[in-house]
Amino acid sequence: MEAICNGSKGSSPVFYLVGIPSLPESLFLLVFVIFLLIYLLILVGNALILVAVVIEPSLHKPMYFFLISLSALDILFTTTTVPEMLSLFLRGDRCLSSPACFLQMCLFHSFSCSEAFILVVMAYDHCVSICRPLHYAVPMTPQTSAALAASAWLTTLLLPIPAVVQTSHMAFENTAHIYHCFCDHLAVVQASCSDTSPQTLMGFCIAMVVSFLPLLLVLLSYAHILASVLHISSREGRSKAFSTCSSHLLVVGTYYSSIAIAYVAYRADLPLDFHIMGNVVYALLTPVFNPLIYTLRNKDVKAPITKMACPQNLGNSRALDPSIQFSSVAQSCPLFATP
């Protein structure tokens, strides 16, 4: 039975973001500074990867084309939510119009889904490069790479739309209280006066599809990679193959760890604050770690970023042999020096 609601399905409610309920206002500025620093790190880190791949001819390969797609997604993914959270904690801006809330919900979940499928495409790229190295250029043409990335983007951008449209038709109070820092689907559904069971079930089903189907495809790709690597006779060859996949594996692990944190926080019998923070961790963890992983572990990406960060050392390194040029620049640049 539906609860009595002052609003109606035809009205346009205002959504009031409660934020983190038990967080005292005296800590709002501290939380704002923390979120701002994380957001700036996400923007700068991913922007550096984008610029490095674009300006460095040696990185004009399918692997790095998918990497800049991932970096662009991380920027868009966080930009849909973090500025709103910053405004909430700094200025106390808690109210969102109905169109703004549903647009934020749609974009947040769309970009999240896109990231899962871009990771699948990257796993496929690694699979082809390791299992069929001599024929890699045949399937992975620029046209194929663009089609794979576009398919990952377009498919997942459309997936959340049914749930968002159905949620927008639910009944809400004239001022609906959202117990979250942004318009997450489940939080908005729980603020409705309508029966929330169908929407909760739909959201859960979509989440399972966009979480476990990509994970299954990634695992299948790496099972194929593992089978091929075990047939490599030389130890050096096996080590090089695993090294090629290490950054991607770390990113996949970070992405699904953040999903696990959000899921456990939601399903466990924990206070509401933990549910909210679990979702916030999910929104921030992967975008902040992705550029760190690829700049610290991938020398091909690290080298042009180091050159951009320390241009004064670039001229001194040009005369060096290419095999030692990167190490020379990195060692003279404390920001990117390898520990």
C-alpha positions in Angstrom: 0.0 0.0 0.0 1.4 3.4 -0.9 2.1 6.0 1.8 0.1 9.2 1.8 2.0 11.8 -0.1 1.5 15.6 -0.3 2.9 15.6 -3.8 1.7 13.7 -6.8 3.0 11.9 -9.8 2.4 14.9 -12.0 4.1 17.4 -9.7 7.7 18.4 -9.9 9.3 18.0 -6.5 12.4 19.6 -5.1 15.0 17.2 -3.9 16.8 18.0 -0.6 20.2 16.4 -0.2 20.6 15.5 3.5 24.2 14.6 3.0 25.8 12.5 5.8 23.2 12.8 8.6 25.4 12.4 11.6 28.3 14.6 10.3 28.5 17.8 12.4 28.6 21.0 10.6 31.9 21.9 12.3 33.5 19.2 10.1 31.9 20.3 6.8 35.0 22.5 5.9 37.4 19.6 6.5 35.3 17.3 4.4 35.1 19.9 1.7 38.9 20.3 1.6 39.4 16.5 1.5 36.9 16.1 -1.4 38.4 19.1 -3.2 41.9 17.7 -3.1 40.7 14.3 -4.3 38.8 15.9 -7.1 41.8 18.0 -8.2 44.0 14.9 -8.1 41.5 13.1 -10.3 41.3 16.0 -12.8 45.0 16.6 -13.0 46.0 12.9 -13.1 43.6 11.9 -15.8 44.2 15.1 -17.8 47.9 14.4 -17.8 47.3 10.9 -19.2 45.0 12.4 -21.9 47.6 15.0 -22.9 50.5 12.5 -22.8 48.8 10.0 -25.1 47.7 12.7 -27.5 51.1 14.4 -27.9 53.3 11.3 -27.8 53.3 9.5 -31.2 54.6 6.2 -29.7 51.4 6.0 -27.6 49.1 6.1 -30.6 48.1 2.4 -30.2 44.8 0.8 -29.3 45.8 0.1 -25.8 46.4 3.8 -25.1 43.3 4.8 -27.0 41.3 2.8 -24.6 43.3 4.3 -21.7 42.3 7.8 -22.7 38.7 6.7 -23.0 39.0 5.4 -19.4 40.6 8.7 -18.2 37.9 10.8 -19.9 35.2 8.6 -18.2 36.9 9.1 -14.8 36.7 12.9 -15.3 33.1 12.8 -16.4 32.1 10.3 -13.8 33.4 12.4 -10.9 32.3 15.7 -12.4 28.6 14.6 -12.3 28.7 14.3 -8.5 31.7 15.9 -6.8 31.0 19.5 -7.6 27.5 19.1 -6.1 29.1 17.5 -2.9 31.6 20.4 -2.7 28.8 22.9 -2.9 26.9 21.1 -0.3 29.7 21.0 2.3 31.0 24.5 1.5 27.9 26.6 0.9 25.1 24.3 2.2 23.5 24.1 -1.2 21.2 21.1 -0.7 18.3 21.6 -3.1 18.1 20.2 -6.6 15.3 20.6 -9.1 13.7 17.4 -10.4 15.3 17.6 -13.9 18.7 18.3 -12.4 18.4 15.3 -9.9 17.3 12.8 -12.6 20.0 14.1 -15.0 22.7 13.6 -12.4 21.3 10.1 -11.6 21.3 9.1 -15.3 24.8 10.4 -16.0 26.3 9.0 -12.8 25.1 5.5 -13.5 25.7 5.7 -17.2 29.4 6.7 -16.8 29.8 4.0 -14.1 28.4 1.3 -16.5 30.7 2.6 -19.3 33.8 2.2 -17.2 33.0 -1.5 -16.6 32.7 -2.1 -20.3 35.8 -0.1 -21.2 37.7 -2.4 -18.8 36.3 -5.3 -20.8 37.5 -3.8 -24.1 41.0 -3.3 -22.5 41.1 -6.9 -21.4 40.2 -8.0 -24.9 43.0 -5.8 -26.3 45.5 -7.4 -23.9 44.2 -10.9 -24.8 44.8 -10.3 -28.6 48.2 -8.7 -28.0 49.5 -11.6 -25.9 47.7 -14.5 -27.5 48.1 -13.4 -31.1 51.0 -11.0 -31.1 52.0 -11.5 -34.8 48.4 -10.9 -36.0 47.6 -8.1 -33.5 47.3 -5.4 -36.1 44.7 -7.4 -38.1 41.8 -7.3 -35.6 42.8 -4.2 -33.7 42.7 -1.6 -36.4 41.9 2.1 -35.5 38.4 1.6 -36.9 37.8 -1.5 -34.8 39.2 0.2 -31.7 36.9 3.2 -32.2 33.9 0.9 -32.7 34.7 -1.1 -29.6 35.0 2.1 -27.5 31.9 3.7 -29.0 29.9 0.5 -28.4 31.0 0.5 -24.7 30.0 4.1 -24.3 26.7 4.0 -26.2 25.4 0.7 -24.8 26.0 1.6 -21.2 24.7 5.2 -21.6 21.4 3.8 -22.6 21.2 1.1 -19.9 20.1 3.2 -16.9 17.5 5.2 -18.9 14.6 2.8 -18.2 15.2 2.9 -14.4 15.6 6.7 -14.4 12.4 7.2 -16.4 10.4 4.9 -14.2 11.8 6.6 -11.1 10.8 10.0 -12.4 7.2 8.8 -12.6 7.1 7.9 -9.0 5.2 10.1 -6.4 7.3 12.3 -4.2 6.7 14.9 -1.5 6.9 18.5 -2.7 10.2 18.5 -0.9 11.7 15.0 -1.1 14.6 14.3 1.4 17.4 12.3 -0.2 19.7 10.7 2.4 22.8 11.0 0.3 25.3 13.5 -1.0 24.0 13.3 -4.6 21.1 11.8 -6.5 21.9 8.1 -6.4 19.1 5.8 -7.8 18.4 3.8 -4.7 18.5 6.9 -2.4 16.0 8.7 -4.7 13.7 5.6 -4.9 13.7 5.3 -1.1 12.6 9.0 -0.8 9.4 8.2 -2.9 5.9 7.8 -1.5 5.2 5.1 -4.0 5.8 1.4 -3.7 9.6 1.1 -4.0 9.8 -2.7 -4.6 9.7 -2.7 -8.4 12.2 0.1 -8.7 14.6 -1.5 -6.2 14.4 -4.8 -8.0 15.0 -3.1 -11.4 18.0 -1.2 -10.1 19.4 -4.4 -8.5 19.0 -6.3 -11.8 20.7 -3.6 -13.9 23.5 -3.4 -11.3 24.1 -7.1 -11.5 24.2 -7.1 -15.3 26.6 -4.2 -15.6 28.8 -5.6 -12.7 29.0 -9.3 -13.2 28.7 -9.6 -17.0 31.8 -7.4 -17.5 33.6 -9.2 -14.7 32.9 -12.5 -16.4 34.2 -11.3 -19.7 37.3 -9.9 -18.1 37.9 -13.2 -16.3 37.4 -15.2 -19.5 40.0 -12.9 -21.3 42.5 -13.5 -18.6 41.9 -17.2 -18.5 42.8 -17.2 -22.2 45.8 -15.0 -21.5 47.0 -17.3 -18.7 46.6 -20.4 -20.9 48.8 -18.7 -23.6 51.4 -17.4 -21.2 51.9 -20.9 -19.7 52.9 -22.1 -23.2 55.7 -19.5 -23.4 59.0 -21.3 -22.8 61.2 -18.5 -21.6 60.8 -17.1 -18.1 61.5 -13.6 -19.5 58.7 -13.9 -22.0 56.2 -14.9 -19.3 57.3 -12.1 -17.0 56.9 -9.6 -19.8 53.4 -10.8 -20.6 52.3 -10.6 -17.0 53.9 -7.1 -16.7 51.8 -6.0 -19.7 48.6 -6.9 -17.8 49.6 -5.7 -14.3 48.3 -2.2 -14.5 45.0 -3.2 -16.0 44.6 -6.0 -13.4 45.2 -3.4 -10.6 42.5 -1.1 -12.1 40.0 -3.9 -12.4 40.7 -4.9 -8.9 40.3 -1.3 -7.7 37.0 -0.9 -9.6 35.4 -4.1 -8.2 36.8 -3.5 -4.7 34.9 -0.2 -4.7 31.7 -2.0 -5.9 32.2 -4.6 -3.1 32.6 -1.8 -0.5 29.4 -0.1 -1.7 27.5 -3.4 -1.8 28.6 -4.5 1.7 27.8 -1.0 3.1 24.3 -1.3 1.6 23.5 -4.9 2.5 25.1 -5.0 6.0 23.2 -4.0 9.1 25.1 -0.7 9.4 24.1 2.9 10.1 22.9 5.0 7.2 26.2 7.0 7.2 28.1 3.9 6.2 25.7 3.3 3.3 26.3 6.8 2.1 30.1 6.7 2.5 30.3 3.3 0.8 28.7 4.8 -2.3 31.0 7.9 -2.1 34.0 5.6 -1.9 32.7 3.9 -5.0 32.4 7.2 -6.8 35.9 8.3 -5.9 38.2 5.3 -5.4 38.7 4.1 -9.0 39.1 7.6 -10.7 41.7 8.6 -8.2 43.7 5.4 -8.4 43.6 4.9 -12.2 46.1 7.7 -13.1 48.3 6.8 -10.2 48.5 3.1 -11.3 49.2 4.0 -15.0 51.8 6.7 -14.3 53.7 4.8 -11.6 53.7 1.3 -13.3 53.7 2.1 -17.0 56.9 3.6 -18.3 55.4 4.3 -21.7 52.9 6.7 -20.1 55.2 7.8 -17.3 58.0 9.1 -19.7 56.0 11.8 -21.5 54.3 12.9 -18.3 57.7 13.2 -16.7 58.9 15.3 -19.7 55.9 17.6 -19.3 56.4 17.9 -15.5 60.2 18.6 -15.8 60.7 20.3 -19.2 64.0 21.8 -18.0 65.6 18.4 -17.9 64.3 17.4 -21.4 67.1 19.2 -23.3 69.8 17.5 -21.1 68.4 14.1 -21.9 68.0 14.4 -25.7 71.6 13.5 -26.3 71.4 10.4 -24.3 70.8 6.9 -25.6 67.0 6.2 -25.8 67.4 3.2 -23.4 68.6 5.5 -20.6 66.8 8.7 -21.5 63.7 8.1 -19.4 65.6 7.0 -16.3 67.8 10.1 -16.6 64.8 12.4 -16.7 62.9 10.6 -14.0 65.8 10.6 -11.6 66.2 14.4 -12.0 62.5 15.0 -11.4 61.5 14.2 -7.8 57.8 14.2 -8.6 58.0 11.1 -10.8 61.2 9.5 -9.5 60.8 5.8 -9.0 61.2 4.8 -5.3 
